[in-house]
Amino acid sequence: MLVVEDRKVMATAIETGLRREGMAVDVALDGDDALTHLAATRYDVVVLDRDLPKVHGDEVCRRLVAQRCDSRILMLTAASAVKDRVDGLGLGADDYLSKPFDFAELVARVRALARRASPPLPPIIERADISLDTARRVAFRAGRRLSLGPKEFSMLECLLVAEGRAVSSEQLLEQVWDEFADPFTSTVKVTVSRLRAKLGDPPIIETAREGGYRIT
């Protein structure tokens, strides 16, 4: 996700809340910074404040639509009039939310847009004796509920979706963490180790010879 919001306190609050929901989140504080991020990274959803400095949110939206960007756009604004909502959607935004908003509603809308941005995941992903509920974000192995943190759950989801193919550490960093993740860090290795311990025996995550990890 990319959160574009010029008020730093608000941006940090949204970023923190979405990360607690297991999402990888980057932040831009103005329209120019947003376009720089979008040129370098593919995002499932852009949470876009309308009133931005440097490049207005409307212009950011127009450029994304003109470029046929795959990212879904959720536009935020302090304006609540129907005309403002109509104008925002007319620019090409996929959804519109007025400030102040309930954070649970923001999360629900972001999740709905993310499902449209990527090939839809089945509600239950199963492989071997692992069952993962993508809606409730709970996982089981052989009927035993697993106590997973947000990053562990997201990593397990990535590995299951790969259906036995190797997922590189770089791919895991991009999909599970954010732009500030150090590509030379041991974060992925440490998280894999914790996930293996929680999954228990027999071991099911193997280190691929070509690099990365897969679920056998």
For each residue, the residues with C-beta under 8 A, 3 or more apart:
1: 18 23 24 25 26 43 44 45 46 47 110 114
2: 25 26 27 28 34 37 38 41 43 45 46 47 71
3: 11 14 15 18 25 26 27 28 47
4: 27 28 29 30 31 33 34 46 47 48 49 52 57 60
5: 10 11 14 27 29 47 49 76
6: 11 29 30 49 51 52 53
7: 10 11 49
8: 11 12 29
9: 12 13
10: 5 7 13 14
11: 3 5 6 7 8 14 15 27 29
12: 8 9 15 16 27
13: 9 10 16 17
14: 3 5 10 11 17 18 25 47 106
15: 3 11 12 18 19 25 27
16: 12 13 19 20
17: 13 14 20 21 103 106 107
18: 1 3 14 15 21 23 25 107 110
19: 15 16 22 23 24 25 150
20: 16 17 150
21: 17 18 107 150
22: 19 137 150 151 153 154
23: 1 18 19 110
24: 1 19 154 174 175 176 177 178
25: 1 2 3 14 15 18 19 178
26: 1 2 3 37 41 43 178 179
27: 2 3 4 5 11 12 15
28: 2 3 4 31 33 34 36 37
29: 4 5 6 8 11 33
30: 4 6 33 34 52 53 54 55
31: 4 28 34 35 52 53 54 55 56 57 59 60
32: 35 36 54 55
33: 4 28 29 30 36 37 54
34: 2 4 28 30 31 37 38 46 48 52 55 60
35: 31 32 38 39 55 60 63
36: 28 32 33 39 40
37: 2 26 28 33 34 40 41 43 179
38: 2 34 35 41 43 46 64 69 71
39: 35 36
40: 36 37
41: 2 26 37 38 174 179
42: 70 71
43: 1 2 26 37 38 46 71
44: 1 71 72 113 114 117 118
45: 1 2 71 72 73 74 110 113 114 117
46: 1 2 4 34 38 43 64 71 72 73 74
47: 1 2 3 4 5 14 74 76 106 110
48: 4 34 52 57 60 61 73 74 75 76 93
49: 4 5 6 7 52 57 75 76 77
50: 56 57 58 75 76 77 79 88
51: 6 56 57 77 78
52: 4 6 30 31 34 48 49 55 56 57 60
53: 6 30 31
54: 30 31 32 33
55: 30 31 32 34 35 52 59 60
56: 31 50 51 52 59 60
57: 4 31 48 49 50 51 52 60 61 75 77
58: 50 61 62 88 91
59: 31 55 56 62 63
60: 4 31 34 35 48 52 55 56 57 63 64
61: 48 57 58 64 65 73 75 88 91 92 93
62: 58 59 65 66 91 92
63: 35 59 60 66 67
64: 38 46 60 61 67 69 71 73 92
65: 61 62 68 69 91 92
66: 62 63
67: 63 64
68: 65
69: 38 64 65
70: 42 117
71: 2 38 42 43 44 45 46 64 117
72: 44 45 46 94 95 113 114 116 117
73: 45 46 48 61 64 92 93 94 95
74: 45 46 47 48 93 94 95 96 97 106 109 110 113
75: 48 49 50 57 61 88 91 93 95 96 97
76: 5 47 48 49 50 97 98 99 101
77: 49 50 51 57 84 88 96 98 99
78: 51 98 99
79: 50 84 98
80: 84 85 98
81: 84 85
82: 85 86
83: 86 87
84: 77 79 80 81 87 88
85: 80 81 82 88 89 96 98
86: 82 83 89 90
87: 83 84 90 91
88: 50 58 61 75 77 84 85 91 93 96
89: 85 86 92 93 96
90: 86 87
91: 58 61 62 65 75 87 88
92: 61 62 64 65 73 89
93: 48 61 73 74 75 88 89 96
94: 72 73 74 113 116
95: 72 73 74 75 109 112 113
96: 74 75 77 85 88 89 93
97: 74 75 76 101 105 106 109
98: 76 77 78 79 80 85 101
99: 76 77 78
100:
101: 76 97 98 105 106
102: 105 106
103: 17 106 107
104: 107 108
105: 97 101 102 108 109
106: 14 17 47 74 97 101 102 103 109 110
107: 17 18 21 103 104 110 111
108: 104 105 111 112
109: 74 95 97 105 106 112 113
110: 1 18 23 45 47 74 106 107 113 114
111: 107 108 114 115
112: 95 108 109 115 116
113: 44 45 72 74 94 95 109 110 116 117
114: 1 44 45 72 110 111 117 118
115: 111 112 118 120 121
116: 72 94 112 113
117: 44 45 70 71 72 113 114
118: 44 114 115 121
119:
120: 115
121: 115 118 125 134 157 161
122: 125 134
123: 133 134 135
124: 131 132 133 134
125: 121 122 131 132 134 157 160 161
126: 130 131 132
127: 130 160 163 164 215
128: 204 215 216
129: 141 142
130: 126 127 139 140 141 156 160 199 204 215
131: 124 125 126 139 140 141
132: 124 125 126 138 139 140 153 156 157 160
133: 123 124 136 137 138 139
134: 121 122 123 124 125 137 157
135: 123
136: 133
137: 22 133 134 153
138: 132 133 145 146
139: 130 131 132 133 145 146 148 153 156
140: 130 131 132 143 144 145 146
141: 129 130 131 144 146 199 200
142: 129
143: 140
144: 140 141
145: 138 139 140
146: 138 139 140 141 198 199
147: 198
148: 139 152 153 156 195 198
149: 152 153 194
150: 19 20 21 22 153 154
151: 22 154 155 176 177 191
152: 148 149 155 156 191 194 195 198
153: 22 132 137 139 148 149 150 156 157
154: 22 24 150 151 157 158 175 176
155: 151 152 158 159 172 176 188 191 192 195
156: 130 132 139 148 152 153 159 160 195
157: 121 125 132 134 153 154 160 161
158: 154 155 161 162 167 171 172 175 176
159: 155 156 162 167 205 213 214 215
160: 125 127 130 132 156 157 163 215
161: 121 125 157 158
162: 158 159 165 166 167 214 215
163: 127 160
164: 127 214 215 216
165: 162 214
166: 162 208 210 211 212 213 214
167: 158 159 162 171 172 212 213 214
168: 171 172 211 212
169: 172 173 188 189 211 212 213
170: 173 174 183
171: 158 167 168 174 175 212
172: 155 158 167 168 169 175 176 177 188 212 213
173: 169 170 176 177 181 183 187 188
174: 24 41 170 171 177
175: 24 154 158 171 172
176: 24 151 154 155 158 172 173 191
177: 24 151 172 173 174 180 181 187
178: 24 25 26 181
179: 26 37 41
180: 177
181: 173 177 178 185 187
182: 185 187
183: 170 173
184:
185: 181 182 188
186: 189 190
187: 173 177 181 182 190 191
188: 155 169 172 173 185 191 192
189: 169 186 192 193
190: 186 187 193 194
191: 151 152 155 176 187 188 194 195
192: 155 188 189 195 196 205 213
193: 189 190 196 197
194: 149 152 190 191 197 198
195: 148 152 155 156 191 192 198 199 205
196: 192 193 199 203 205
197: 193 194 200
198: 146 147 148 152 194 195
199: 130 141 146 195 196 203 204 205
200: 141 197
201:
202:
203: 196 199 206
204: 128 130 199 215 216
205: 159 192 195 196 199 213 214 215 216
206: 203 213 214 215 216
207: 212 213
208: 166 211 212 213 214
209:
210: 166
211: 166 168 169 208
212: 166 167 168 169 171 172 207 208
213: 159 166 167 169 172 192 205 206 207 208
214: 159 162 164 165 166 167 205 206 208
215: 127 128 130 159 160 162 164 204 205 206
216: 128 164 204 205 206
